[in-house]
Amino acid sequence: MSDYFVHDPLTILAVVCHPADAIDLAGGTLCLHAERGDRVTMVVCTHGVDTHHWRKLDEVHFGDRRESEEEGNDSEVALGVKEREVVAGMDLLGVTDVRFLRFSDELLTVTPELIESIARVMAEVKPHLLITHNPTESLGLADVGHADSAIASLKAIYLAETPRFANFAAPDRQGPAQVFFGTMNGQTTSLTHEGARCPNVLVDITPVVDRKIKAMDCLQSQYYPGDLARKVIEDVNGRVGLHARMPYAEAFQTYYPDGYTHLPANEHLLKLSEKSIGDGLKKMRIMASEVPYEGPPRGNPQQ
């Protein structure tokens, strides 16, 4: 890999479907990039109020006011709640450039308006790297909009380079040089196994996993704070890193084949080869449940 990408700050653009996706898909990875001085921009395609404000949905379906907050059935107020949760969580991860496109999540589809909105940000930001959902999630047929967000992002890559969108004030590069698809499950259905989503990149987020957990604690409207956030991190990020002897990892699949001037060395596996198996497993005993919950009363009515 060239010295340019090893030493110079990178520009990272992450495009996700729903507000919580901003944290659980790649929160640890984005935190690590922000820590090393890279520019990180997060784009959230939908407001998430209709399908992912679970406290509001409980109230609508069961007619039971289970929370003391003021949002009630007011979608505008609920939208503000969702966005404040995400901004607070991403701030804990060191990411401050968070943008909300506010498309409806009731039935997200790939439309010219969605593609153009993403392309505008892409033309402005000129990312070296793009992170988004996997377009094969549930074969793109039955998911909750993740695949549509990814497909729209891929189409936006090309649209952003056209004269209508291209940012001629920064003509020094095209972008992005690589796209990373998240490989975590969205909906877990029989279709999940039909789309091959095998990761070929693992990012060790162990040094910042406590920050990711605390960021998820901000997602009150989805009942994440407390034990549930810790279980999700243990089950998803702990599972994908297990065989690589990474306590917690985020997994991605690259879109373009990587090109090198020589065969690349796997930094993580080289370090492991210099340790005994016992030494390599010592840090695997870290548990997400040990991160204390320090937020407001948990949103889950069963807690």
N, C-alpha and C positions, 0 to 999 in steps of 0.2 A: 504494500500500500504506500502511496506517495507520502512524503513528509508533510505535504499540505494538509492532509486529513489527520495525520498523527498529531501535529503541533498546533495548527491554527484553530481558532474557535469555529465551530460549526453552527449552522442555522438549522434548527429542527422544527418541522411543522407536524403536529399531530391532529388528525381529523377524526372525530368520533361521532357516534350517533346521538347518544343520550348523555345527560350531565354526569351521571356516575361513571360512565365509561371513561371519562377523562382521567379518573384515578385508578380504577381497577385494571384497565387494559395495559397501561404502561407508566403508571405513576412513579414507580421506583426508578425506571430507566430515565424518565424525564428529569427526575430529581438529581440523578448522577450527572446528567449533561449540564444541568443548571449549575451544579457545584463546580464543574470544571471550567465554567465561564462561557459555555455555549449559549446562543440565543435560542430560546424555546418559545414557540407560539402554539397555543391550543385552540382549536376550533370545534365547537359543539354544534351539531347540525340542528337538533330539535330542542324544544323547551322541556320535554320529558314529563309534562304535567298530566297528560291523558293516560299514559301507560306506566310511568315509573314514579309517580308520587303515590306510594303505596298507602300512606296514611290517609290521603284524600280519597283513594279508591275504597278503602275500608269504610270510610264514612258514607260514601255514595251507595255502596252495595248493602251495607248493614245498618245504615241509619244510626250509627253510634258515634258520638263525639268522644273519641278516645284520647284527644290531645288538648292541651290548654292553649296552644298557639292560635293566632288570629286568622289563619288562612281560610278555614272553612271550605266552602265550595267556590270561592272567588278565584277563577283561573288566573287573573292578572296578579293577584297577591301570591297565589301558589307558585307562579312562574318566578316571582322575585325570591321566594323562599329557596327554590331549587338553585337559582343562580348564586345566591349568597352562600349556600352550602359549598358549591363547587369552588367559588373564588376563595373561600376560607381554607378549603382542603388543599387547593393548588398552591396557595400562599405558604402553607406548611412545607410543601415540597420545593419551594423556591421558584415557582413559576408564576409570574405576574401578568403575562400577556395572554389573557383568556378571552376569547371572542364567542359570542352566542349568535347564531344565525336565526334561531327562533322559528324554524319550520315546525309544523304540527307533527307530533309523533303518533297521531291517531292512525295514519296510514302513509308512511313515508315511501315514496317511490323516486326513481331516478328521473328527474325533470330538468329541462333547460335552466329553470330558475335555481335549482339546487347546484347544478354544475357550475353555473356562472358565479354564484355566490362564493363557492370554494375557489374558483379560478381567480377571482379578484384578490383574495387574500394571498394566494400562491404567487401571483404576479408581483404583489407588493413585497412579500417576505423573501422570495427567491430561495427556498429551502435547499440545502444540500441533501437532506434526508427527509423522507415522508414516512410517518407512522399512521396506520389506519387499521380498520378491521379486515378480516379475511373475506374476500368476495365469494368464497365457496361455502360460507357458513350456511348450513341447511340447504346447500345447492342454490342459495339465493332465492329459494321458493317460499319458505315458510318462516323465516326469521322475523325479528321485530324491527328491521331497518338497518341492521349492521352491514349486511352485504350491499344494500343500496347506497349507504354512505361510502363504502369502499369503491364501488363501481363509479359513483359520481366523482370521487377523488381521482381515480385513474383517468377518467375523461377530462377532468379539469387540468391535468398535467399538460395535455396538448393544447387545450384552449388557452391556457395562460401564456403560451408562447406565440399566440397569433397577434397581429398588429393591434387588434381591438383591446387586448388585455396586457400585452407585454409592457413591462416597466422599463422604458428606454433610459431612465435616469440611472439605472444600474445594469448596463449591458455586458458586464464582465463575465457572466456565466449563465448557462441554462440550468434548469433544475427540475426535479431532484435527481441526484446521481444514483440513489437507491431508494426503494420502497420496502418498508418492513410491515408485513401483515401480522397482526396478533393471532395467536393460535388457540387461545383459551375458548372454551365453549361459551356460546351465547345461550340459546335454548338447548336443552339436552333432549334430543328426540332421536328416532331411528335414522333420520336424515343426516344427523351430525356425522355419522360414520361414513356416509357416502362421499362427502367432500374430503379429499386427502389433505389434512392440515398438519403436516409433520414439520416441526420446527427444525431449522438448521442454524439458528442463532439463539444462544442463551445469554442473558445479561444477569450477572450476579448482583442482586439488589440487597443482599444481606446487610451491607453497611448502612443502608437507609430504610430498612424494612420497618423500623419503629416509626419513622416519619410517614410512611405509607399507611400504616395502621391508624395513626392519629388523623391522617387526612380522611380515611374512611369513616372515622368517628364523627366527622362533620356531617355525614349524610343522614341526618335525622329522618328525613321524609321517606327514606327507604329502609328504616329499621336497622341500619348497619351498626350503629354505635355499640361498643362493648364486645360481648362474646361473639356475636355474629361476624363482625369485621375480622376478628382474630381467627375464627374458624375458616373463613373464606381465604385468608392469606395462607393459612397452614395447608388447606386442601389444594389450592390452585398453585401458589408460588412455591410451596414446600414440595409438592408432588413433582413438578416439572424439573426441579433442580436435584432431586434425590439421587439419581444414578450418576449424575455428574459431580456429586459431592459438593453441591452448592446448597447451603441451607435454604435459601430463598432465591428464586430466579423468575424472570419474565421471559417468555418464549416467543420467537418471531420466525417468520418464513420470508425469505427475500424474494423479490419480484424479478430482478435482473440477475444474471450470473455475475459473480464477482470476478474482476480481472486483476491480475497481479504481474509484477515483473519477475517474480519467482514464487515458488510454492510457499503459501502462508503457514506460519506456525501457530498452533492453538495455544495461546498464552496460558489459559487456565489448565489445560492438560499437561503442559510442560511443567508447571509448578507442582501439580499432583504427582508427576513421575519422580520428583525428587523427595517425596515423602513416603513413609510407610503407610499402609492402608489404615492402620490404627490412628496415626496422626491426622490423616486426611479426614477421618470420621469424627474427630473430637468436636469440631465446631458444628457438626450436624445436629447436636443435641440442643441447640437453641430452639426455644419455643415461642411462637407468637403470643401465646396466652400470658407470657410474663410481662408484656408491655402493659403498664397500668392504664386504666380508663380514667381520664381526668376531666371529661366533658360534662355537659348538663345532664339531667336525668334521661335515661335511655328512652328512645321513642317506641320500642317494641312493647305493646300493651301486655304481653305475656311475661315481661320481666319485672 
